[in-house]
Structure formats: structure tokens, C-alpha cells
Amino acid sequence: MIDSERLPGHGLRAQADLNGRKQMRYLSYRVYQPVSWSGFLACFLFLVLLAMTIPANSLADELDVCLNSLVKQADDDTTVGELRARCKGQVEAETGGQQPATAVDVRLEKDRENVLQPFTLMAHRPNYFLAAAYNAHGYDASFYQQQFSDPSIYFDDTEAQFQVSLKIPLWVNVADTFDIYAAYTNRSFWQVYNADISSPFRETNHEPEAWLQFTPDWEILGFRNSANAVGIVHQSNGKGGVLSRSWNRIYANFVFQRGNFAFGFKPWVRISEDREDDDNPDITDYLGHYEWRAGYKWKGHVLSFMSRNNLESGFDRGAVELGWSFPFFKYPYLKGYLQYFGGYGESLIDYDQRSNRIGIGIALTDWL
């Protein structure tokens, strides 16, 4: 067994007794690394303020596409004013005088179209593959060394990561009020470049969930409340012994939009477990009780932002995630994807370990 005193910042957190049950104990010398995320909070507030200046209804993108197309076909005598007038009439004719749908409206409309098809699988969260994800803080292997009684196990700072997230409709238009969905999200952390230990999957998080969803279309302070949900979710890494991590939650989710800017607030309550069965009783100290997400779509680019447990922990044990998906050589089925994660809770096995990770790869689907 690994001597915990030789592992700075980590004590023995779980020990199996003769019956295989785990008893939790904490060591007073655990090292915490305070994180100041005030800059990221300022960025988020800036995005919200910026959204207030975005017209809720804008024809700019459609007019730009039309103008770019007509400029290539126009003769030298045609003025820009004439092209603009022609495009304005064309766009208004196509939309029936109505303003184009926002990014959230388009996503919800796609769901409505697909939900009527039998045997339908739809994208839930973003689906992506990060070919290279580098963590400047490295990944802790002490629990794996302990689990397999092998002190030679180590992890590379660079790995591949991917997420597969799908949902299905269980019951649509219940009482003409709400829909019922179920989803499964798989997030995997693959030490593909670590040939010395046969390139294993370091961690895989499984997240099945089910929820009720309705679209109230309320207007609040210039934002439209596009969708609300109430659900239950289980998350675990499917491992045993000292590597086991899991928790269950009841959550709500509120999505608001203005133009192509959207943000969501997702609070949750953890479902308590018996202490002897709880692999991670302090997980809410790091993952908190809610998260904020924001996204903005512009000409095929999507910028996203996540903040979790920052205010609640006094910017001590929070996390932020920044994402940017961008057109990929004009190929319509894939996008380039850049993602940054800083803070705690990147994965369940690392929920109490700080990460400072950036990755690049491709995205199949996005938030917007």
C-alpha cells in the first residue's frame, strides 16, 4: 500500500474493511489551493451586459450572407445601395416580414422536428473530441497506485478527452404542457499518448438523467425564458475500491435568450447517502449547488462559458470552462473546437484536485 505521508496534499480517503465496505476519514493536512476567478466573473458579467446591447431581432446576418452572394454576381454598374435594397426585400419575403429565429429557437425547433421521428437519438450536450488536452497541474495517480498496489503508475500531462451526449423523448406534449426526456452523457479521459502503461482510459464518467421540460416563453428584463426543466441525474465513474466516485442530484434548469446570446442557470440538491456508502461526502464543497452557462453564436462560431461554485466557495474551490467552436474548412458536419478548464471537478476522480487544462479538437454538435 502507498504511504500517504509521501504524497503531498493527499491523505488516505477510503479504506476497505473485511466486508468490502468503505469508511471515510479526512486528514487535517490536506492542501487547498485558493483560486481567484474574479477575472472570469468579470468576463461573464461583461457578456451579460453586452447581450443587453444586442438587438433581440436582427436581420444583419441574413443581409450579410445575401450581400456577399449578390456582390459576386453583380455587374460594375450596380451600386451597393441597390444590392442592399434587393437583399432586404428578399430576406423579408423569405421570413414573411418576421425577424429570423434566434440560436436557441433554431435548436429547439430542430428538437421539435426530430422528436416526432420514431427511434430518434438527439444531441443533448455538446459532442466533441479533444485530440490533445494539456493540464499544467498534471494528473494525480496516487489512488491508482493504491488501488493496484503499483507505485510505478503515472499519468501524462497530455491526454485525449471526448464527450458523447444523447437524449431521447419518452413522452411528448403531456397534457399539452410539457415533454419528458431521458439522456446519457459519457465523458472519457484517455491517456492515449502514455504507451508505458498501455494507453488506458484514466477516467470515464457516466451520467444518465431524466427530466420534464416546458417552454414558457416568458419575457424577463428583455430576455426571453425559452425553456425550463426539472430532473434527476446520477453520475458515477463505474469503478470500485478507492477509485469509486458517484452522486445523485435533483436539479432545475432555466434557459434565457436575447438574440443569439443565451444563458442558463442550473441549481441542484444532492440526494444524501449513508455515510458508509458515500465515496465522496465532501463533493459539494468543490462542485457546489449550481452552475451558470452562457453562449453566443456568431456566423458559425459559438463562444461558451461555464461558472460553477465560484461565488459559493468564495472563489476558493470553483471552476470555469471556456469553449470556442469554429467553422472547419467549410465542412458542414464538423467544427474545430478549443476548450479551457480551470479549477476543481473536471472529472469525478479529480473532483478535489485543481486542473488548469486547455485542449483542441473537433466538435460534432454544440450548445447552440
C-alpha positions as CSV (number, residue, x, y, z in Angstrom):
1,M,0.0,0.0,0.0
2,I,1.2,3.5,-0.8
3,D,2.5,5.5,2.2
4,S,0.2,8.6,2.2
5,E,2.7,10.7,4.0
6,R,4.9,10.7,0.9
7,L,2.0,12.1,-1.2
8,P,1.8,15.8,-0.5
9,G,-1.7,17.2,-0.4
10,H,-3.3,13.7,-0.3
11,G,-4.3,11.5,2.7
12,L,-5.9,8.2,2.8
13,R,-9.6,9.0,1.9
14,A,-11.0,5.5,1.8
15,Q,-10.1,2.1,3.2
16,A,-11.9,-1.2,2.6
17,D,-12.7,-3.3,5.6
18,L,-13.1,-7.1,5.6
19,N,-16.6,-6.9,4.2
20,G,-15.6,-4.5,1.4
21,R,-17.4,-1.5,3.0
22,K,-15.6,1.8,2.9
23,Q,-15.0,4.0,5.9
24,M,-14.2,7.7,5.2
25,R,-11.7,9.7,7.1
26,Y,-10.1,13.1,6.4
27,L,-6.6,14.3,7.3
28,S,-6.2,17.8,8.6
29,Y,-3.1,18.5,6.5
30,R,-5.0,18.4,3.1
31,V,-3.6,21.1,1.0
32,Y,-6.1,23.6,-0.7
33,Q,-5.0,25.8,-3.5
34,P,-7.1,29.0,-3.5
35,V,-8.2,30.2,-6.9
36,S,-9.1,33.7,-7.8
37,W,-11.7,33.7,-10.6
38,S,-12.7,37.4,-10.3
39,G,-11.4,38.0,-13.8
40,F,-13.6,35.3,-15.2
41,L,-16.6,36.6,-13.3
42,A,-15.9,40.0,-14.8
43,C,-15.9,38.4,-18.2
44,F,-19.2,36.7,-17.6
45,L,-20.8,40.0,-16.4
46,F,-19.4,41.7,-19.5
47,L,-21.0,39.1,-21.7
48,V,-24.4,39.7,-20.0
49,L,-24.0,43.5,-20.3
50,L,-23.0,43.0,-24.0
51,A,-26.1,40.9,-24.5
52,M,-28.3,43.8,-23.3
53,T,-27.0,45.8,-26.2
54,I,-27.7,43.1,-28.8
55,P,-31.0,43.7,-30.6
56,A,-33.3,40.9,-29.9
57,N,-34.4,40.8,-33.5
58,S,-31.7,41.4,-36.2
59,L,-31.5,40.9,-39.9
60,A,-27.8,41.6,-40.0
61,D,-26.5,38.0,-40.6
62,E,-29.1,37.2,-43.3
63,L,-28.4,40.5,-45.1
64,D,-24.6,39.9,-45.0
65,V,-25.0,36.4,-46.5
66,C,-27.2,37.8,-49.2
67,L,-24.9,40.7,-50.0
68,N,-21.8,38.5,-50.2
69,S,-23.7,36.3,-52.7
70,L,-25.0,39.1,-54.9
71,V,-21.7,41.0,-55.0
72,K,-20.1,38.1,-56.8
73,Q,-22.8,38.2,-59.4
74,A,-23.4,41.9,-59.8
75,D,-22.1,44.0,-62.8
76,D,-19.9,47.1,-62.4
77,D,-22.9,49.5,-62.7
78,T,-24.8,48.1,-59.8
79,T,-24.5,50.1,-56.6
80,V,-24.2,48.7,-53.0
81,G,-27.4,50.5,-52.2
82,E,-29.3,48.7,-54.9
83,L,-27.9,45.3,-53.7
84,R,-28.8,46.1,-50.1
85,A,-32.3,47.0,-51.1
86,R,-32.7,43.8,-53.1
87,C,-31.4,41.7,-50.2
88,K,-33.7,43.4,-47.7
89,G,-36.7,42.7,-49.9
90,Q,-35.6,39.1,-50.4
91,V,-35.0,38.4,-46.7
92,E,-38.3,40.0,-45.7
93,A,-40.1,37.9,-48.3
94,E,-38.5,34.7,-47.0
95,T,-39.3,35.5,-43.4
96,G,-42.8,36.9,-44.1
97,G,-41.7,40.2,-42.5
98,Q,-40.8,38.4,-39.3
99,Q,-37.3,38.6,-37.8
100,P,-35.1,35.5,-38.1
101,A,-35.1,32.9,-35.4
102,T,-32.5,33.1,-32.6
103,A,-29.9,30.5,-32.0
104,V,-31.9,28.9,-29.1
105,D,-35.1,29.0,-31.2
106,V,-33.3,27.1,-34.0
107,R,-32.0,24.5,-31.5
108,L,-35.5,24.0,-30.0
109,E,-37.1,23.8,-33.5
110,K,-34.7,21.1,-34.5
111,D,-35.6,19.1,-31.4
112,R,-39.3,19.5,-32.2
113,E,-38.7,18.2,-35.7
114,N,-36.7,15.2,-34.5
115,V,-38.9,14.3,-31.6
116,L,-41.7,13.3,-33.9
117,Q,-39.5,10.7,-35.7
118,P,-39.5,7.1,-34.4
119,F,-36.3,5.7,-32.8
120,T,-34.8,9.2,-32.5
121,L,-31.5,9.9,-30.9
122,M,-30.8,13.6,-30.5
123,A,-27.7,15.6,-29.3
124,H,-28.1,16.6,-25.6
125,R,-24.9,18.4,-24.6
126,P,-22.0,19.1,-27.0
127,N,-20.4,16.1,-28.6
128,Y,-16.7,16.6,-29.1
129,F,-13.2,15.0,-29.3
130,L,-10.2,16.8,-27.9
131,A,-7.2,15.2,-29.6
132,A,-4.8,16.9,-27.2
133,A,-5.7,18.2,-23.7
134,Y,-2.8,19.5,-21.6
135,N,-3.1,20.0,-17.9
136,A,-0.4,22.3,-16.4
137,H,-1.1,20.9,-12.9
138,G,-0.8,17.2,-14.0
139,Y,-3.0,14.3,-13.0
140,D,-2.7,12.6,-9.7
141,A,-2.0,8.9,-9.9
142,S,-1.9,8.1,-6.1
143,F,-5.3,6.5,-5.9
144,Y,-4.5,4.2,-8.9
145,Q,-1.2,3.3,-7.2
146,Q,-3.1,2.4,-4.1
147,Q,-5.8,0.5,-5.9
148,F,-3.4,-1.7,-7.9
149,S,-0.5,-1.7,-5.4
150,D,1.8,-0.4,-8.0
151,P,3.8,2.7,-7.2
152,S,5.2,2.9,-10.7
153,I,1.8,4.1,-12.2
154,Y,2.0,7.6,-13.5
155,F,-0.1,9.8,-15.9
156,D,1.0,12.1,-18.7
157,D,0.0,15.8,-18.5
158,T,-1.4,15.5,-22.1
159,E,-4.2,13.2,-23.0
160,A,-7.2,12.9,-25.2
161,Q,-10.7,13.7,-24.0
162,F,-14.1,13.2,-25.5
163,Q,-17.8,13.6,-24.7
164,V,-20.8,11.7,-26.2
165,S,-24.2,13.1,-25.1
166,L,-27.5,11.8,-26.5
167,K,-31.2,12.2,-25.5
168,I,-34.4,10.6,-26.4
169,P,-38.1,11.7,-25.9
170,L,-40.0,9.5,-23.6
171,W,-43.4,11.3,-23.7
172,V,-44.2,14.3,-25.8
173,N,-46.7,17.0,-25.2
174,V,-48.0,15.6,-21.9
175,A,-51.3,17.4,-21.0
176,D,-50.4,19.9,-23.8
177,T,-47.9,21.3,-21.3
178,F,-44.5,19.6,-21.1
179,D,-42.3,16.9,-22.5
180,I,-40.4,14.1,-20.8
181,Y,-36.8,13.3,-21.9
182,A,-34.0,10.9,-20.9
183,A,-30.4,11.3,-21.7
184,Y,-27.0,9.7,-21.3
185,T,-23.7,11.6,-21.3
186,N,-20.3,9.9,-21.4
187,R,-17.2,11.9,-20.6
188,S,-13.9,10.0,-21.1
189,F,-10.3,10.8,-20.3
190,W,-7.9,8.8,-22.4
191,Q,-4.1,8.5,-21.7
192,V,-3.7,7.7,-25.4
193,Y,-0.1,9.0,-25.5
194,N,1.0,7.1,-22.4
195,A,2.3,3.9,-24.1
196,D,4.3,2.9,-21.0
197,I,1.1,1.9,-19.3
198,S,-0.7,0.7,-22.4
199,S,-2.6,3.9,-23.1
200,P,-5.5,3.3,-20.7
201,F,-8.7,5.3,-20.1
202,R,-7.7,7.1,-16.9
203,E,-11.3,8.0,-16.1
204,T,-14.8,7.7,-17.6
205,N,-17.8,9.5,-16.1
206,H,-21.3,8.1,-16.8
207,E,-24.3,10.4,-16.4
208,P,-27.8,9.2,-17.1
209,E,-30.7,11.6,-16.4
210,A,-34.4,12.2,-16.9
211,W,-36.3,15.4,-16.8
212,L,-39.6,17.3,-17.5
213,Q,-39.3,20.2,-19.9
214,F,-41.6,23.0,-20.9
215,T,-41.2,26.2,-22.9
216,P,-43.0,29.1,-21.1
217,D,-41.7,31.9,-23.5
218,W,-41.8,34.5,-20.6
219,E,-40.2,37.9,-21.0
220,I,-37.9,39.0,-18.1
221,L,-35.8,42.2,-18.3
222,G,-35.6,42.0,-22.0
223,F,-34.6,38.3,-22.0
224,R,-36.9,35.5,-23.2
225,N,-37.3,32.5,-20.9
226,S,-37.1,29.8,-23.7
227,A,-37.1,26.6,-21.7
228,N,-37.3,25.3,-18.2
229,A,-36.6,21.8,-16.8
230,V,-36.8,19.8,-13.6
231,G,-35.0,16.4,-13.5
232,I,-32.9,13.8,-11.7
233,V,-29.4,12.8,-12.5
234,H,-26.9,10.1,-11.5
235,Q,-23.2,10.5,-12.1
236,S,-20.5,7.9,-11.4
237,N,-17.2,6.6,-12.8
238,G,-18.2,2.9,-12.6
239,K,-15.1,2.0,-10.5
240,G,-14.7,0.2,-7.2
241,G,-12.4,0.4,-4.2
242,V,-10.7,3.7,-3.5
243,L,-11.4,4.8,-7.1
244,S,-15.2,4.8,-6.7
245,R,-16.9,8.1,-7.1
246,S,-20.7,8.8,-7.5
247,W,-23.5,11.1,-6.5
248,N,-27.2,11.7,-7.3
249,R,-29.0,15.1,-7.7
250,I,-32.3,16.7,-8.3
251,Y,-31.9,19.7,-10.5
252,A,-33.7,22.5,-12.3
253,N,-32.6,24.4,-15.4
254,F,-33.7,27.8,-16.6
255,V,-32.7,29.0,-20.1
256,F,-32.9,32.6,-21.3
257,Q,-32.0,34.2,-24.6
258,R,-31.7,37.5,-26.3
259,G,-30.8,37.4,-30.0
260,N,-28.0,34.9,-30.4
261,F,-26.9,35.2,-26.8
262,A,-28.2,32.7,-24.3
263,F,-27.5,31.8,-20.7
264,G,-28.8,29.2,-18.3
265,F,-28.9,28.8,-14.5
266,K,-28.9,25.2,-13.2
267,P,-29.3,24.7,-9.4
268,W,-29.3,21.3,-7.8
269,V,-29.7,19.5,-4.5
270,R,-27.7,16.4,-3.7
271,I,-29.6,13.3,-2.7
272,S,-28.0,12.2,0.6
273,E,-26.4,8.7,1.1
274,D,-25.5,6.6,4.1
275,R,-22.1,7.7,5.3
276,E,-20.6,4.2,5.0
277,D,-21.7,4.1,1.3
278,D,-20.6,7.6,0.4
279,D,-17.4,7.6,-1.6
280,N,-17.2,11.4,-1.7
281,P,-19.1,13.1,1.1
282,D,-17.4,16.5,0.5
283,I,-18.1,16.7,-3.2
284,T,-20.5,19.7,-2.9
285,D,-17.6,21.6,-1.3
286,Y,-16.0,21.5,-4.8
287,L,-18.9,21.2,-7.2
288,G,-21.3,23.4,-5.2
289,H,-25.0,23.6,-5.7
290,Y,-25.4,25.3,-9.1
291,E,-23.7,26.4,-12.3
292,W,-24.1,29.2,-14.8
293,R,-23.7,28.7,-18.6
294,A,-23.7,31.3,-21.3
295,G,-23.2,31.1,-25.1
296,Y,-23.1,33.4,-28.1
297,K,-23.4,32.3,-31.7
298,W,-22.0,34.4,-34.5
299,K,-21.6,33.3,-38.1
300,G,-20.9,29.7,-37.4
301,H,-18.8,30.4,-34.3
302,V,-20.1,29.6,-30.8
303,L,-18.5,31.0,-27.7
304,S,-19.5,29.3,-24.4
305,F,-18.8,30.0,-20.8
306,M,-19.4,28.0,-17.6
307,S,-19.0,29.1,-14.0
308,R,-19.5,26.6,-11.1
309,N,-19.1,27.0,-7.3
310,N,-17.1,30.3,-7.5
311,L,-19.3,32.6,-5.6
312,E,-20.4,29.9,-3.2
313,S,-16.8,28.9,-2.3
314,G,-15.6,32.5,-2.2
315,F,-13.5,31.8,-5.4
316,D,-11.6,29.2,-3.5
317,R,-12.8,25.9,-5.0
318,G,-14.7,26.9,-8.1
319,A,-14.3,26.1,-11.8
320,V,-14.7,27.9,-15.1
321,E,-14.9,26.5,-18.6
322,L,-14.4,28.4,-21.8
323,G,-15.3,27.0,-25.2
324,W,-14.9,28.1,-28.8
325,S,-16.2,26.1,-31.8
326,F,-15.5,27.5,-35.2
327,P,-16.0,26.5,-38.9
328,F,-13.8,23.7,-40.1
329,F,-12.6,24.3,-43.7
330,K,-16.3,24.9,-44.7
331,Y,-17.1,21.3,-43.8
332,P,-20.7,21.3,-42.6
333,Y,-20.5,18.2,-40.4
334,L,-17.6,19.1,-38.1
335,K,-16.3,22.2,-36.4
336,G,-12.9,23.0,-34.8
337,Y,-13.1,23.1,-31.0
338,L,-11.0,24.8,-28.4
339,Q,-11.8,24.3,-24.7
340,Y,-10.2,25.6,-21.5
341,F,-11.0,24.3,-18.0
342,G,-9.6,25.8,-14.8
343,G,-10.5,24.8,-11.2
344,Y,-11.9,21.8,-9.5
345,G,-14.2,19.0,-10.6
346,E,-13.0,18.4,-14.2
347,S,-13.8,14.7,-13.6
348,L,-15.2,12.7,-10.7
349,I,-11.9,11.1,-9.7
350,D,-10.3,14.6,-9.7
351,Y,-13.2,16.5,-8.1
352,D,-11.0,17.8,-5.3
353,Q,-7.9,18.3,-7.5
354,R,-7.2,21.6,-9.2
355,S,-6.8,21.5,-13.0
356,N,-5.5,24.1,-15.4
357,R,-6.2,22.4,-18.8
358,I,-6.5,23.5,-22.4
359,G,-7.5,21.2,-25.3
360,I,-8.1,21.4,-29.0
361,G,-10.0,19.0,-31.3
362,I,-13.3,18.8,-33.2
363,A,-17.0,19.2,-32.3
364,L,-19.9,17.3,-33.8
365,T,-22.6,19.3,-32.0
366,D,-22.7,22.4,-29.8
367,W,-24.8,24.1,-27.3
368,L,-26.3,26.4,-29.9
